[in-house]
Structure formats: structure tokens, C-alpha cells
Amino acid sequence: MKSTVTVQLETGTLLKLINRLAELGGTQDLSEGVSSAIDFWLAEQAKLATGCDPASARGYQWKSVFLPEGTVLRSWSYGDHNYARVEGDQIIHEGKSVSPNQFAQSFARTTRNAWTDLYIRRPCDKRFTLACRLRQQLAEQAASPAEPAPPPGAAAMIPETTVMAMFAAMQAQAQSYQGAPEAWQHDAPPESPRDPTPGPGWTLPERRKFRFRLEDVAFD
């Protein structure tokens, strides 16, 4: 027996669910619809890495790169690392809100490019990545989205008509070989008998394949 609990749900969300169930039809009741929606959400969340919850919209938008809250920025200046952190919608360094360019110039004596100077580690990352490289990776992912994976067993499903056609072609090929063996079998030609007659000045039994050696012909 399954146990149940009561949870609070916004009226607007509940009405949307009721309307959706009415469009789909069937005998599914409201409780089953709520349970299915929660199960679907949990399955989608399980595919995400820890700290990469898309519902957490807070963060800093740096051109085409979004830095979610908790992202750490690191720069290197004169043998020492400097760190900043995304808190809410701002990048905080030493208690002050800064931009990526301002953070890159904080300890530099020359002009620096923040894209090639800062390293980024988001909450879902295991290591720091150079900002320009992270931007390139995101651009490549946006240009070539991954194709959806086929359902389990779809790759092994072959239409019956295709299987029958392949079998018929194999049978026809086998019959063609059986009906005309001369087309693919070739007997080796018989060898000509060897002449055992000894050559001039040769008194021993002839064992050579040719009667004369090449040097005898060349210097005769």
C-alpha cells in the first residue's frame, strides 16, 4: 500500500495541469498527473551535473557566456593568483562589484584581455577553463546540437521486407555458382614432360629442370 502526503500547489499551476490532462484524455486522474509530472522533473534533474540547476537563474551574463551563481574567476599576476566570485547577479572581488575586464586589470601593469587572462570554474566544472576556450566550446555546442538518441532496440529493428529481399538475393547468388562451376573454377594446366636426355659432355643422370644452364648458352 502506497502512502500519500498533502502538499501545497499554486492555483495557476493546478489549473494548467487539469487543462493538459483534459487535452490528453484518458482515465488518468489528477493525483496520477501530479505524480507523473514530479517523476518527469526528477528524471530530467538526474541528467544534470551537480550545481547546474537551470532553475537557478541568478548569475552574471558575460557576452555569450553565462556565469551562474557560485562561479569562481581566477587571474594570475606576478606569481600570485587572484580570485573573484559570482554572487547573485554580480562578480564580487574584495567586497566590490567588478566586471570581468576590471577584475583582469586589477593587478596588471599593462592592458590585458579578460578573455585570454581569466580562468573560469562554474559550479558544475571540475577544473578551471580559460575564458576564451569556454566561449568557443559553447559556440560549437550551439552550432551543432546533439541529435536525440534512438529508443532502445531501434538500431536492431530491420523491416521484414528487407530481410526477405536479402535472403532471396543470397539464394540467387548461390544458385548461379552451382549452375555454372566453370565460371569460377579453373583447373591448373598440366606440366610438360621434362626431357631427360643429357647434354653434350654430360655423362651423369640428368636432374636439371633445363637441359642447358644460362651461363652455358651465354658463353657458348
Buried (B, 14 or more C-beta within 10 A) or exposed (E): EEEEEEEEEEEEEEEEBEEEBEEEEEEEEEEEBBEEEEEEEEEEEEEEEEBBEEEEEEBBEBEEBBBBBBBBBBBEBEEEEBEBBBBEEBBBBEEEBBBBBBBBBBBEEEEBEBBEBBBBBBBBBEEBBBBBEBBEEEEEEEEEEEEEEEEEEEEEEEEEEEEEEEEEEEEEEEEEEEEEEEEEEEEEEEEEEEEEEEEEEEEEEEEEEEBEEEEEEEEE
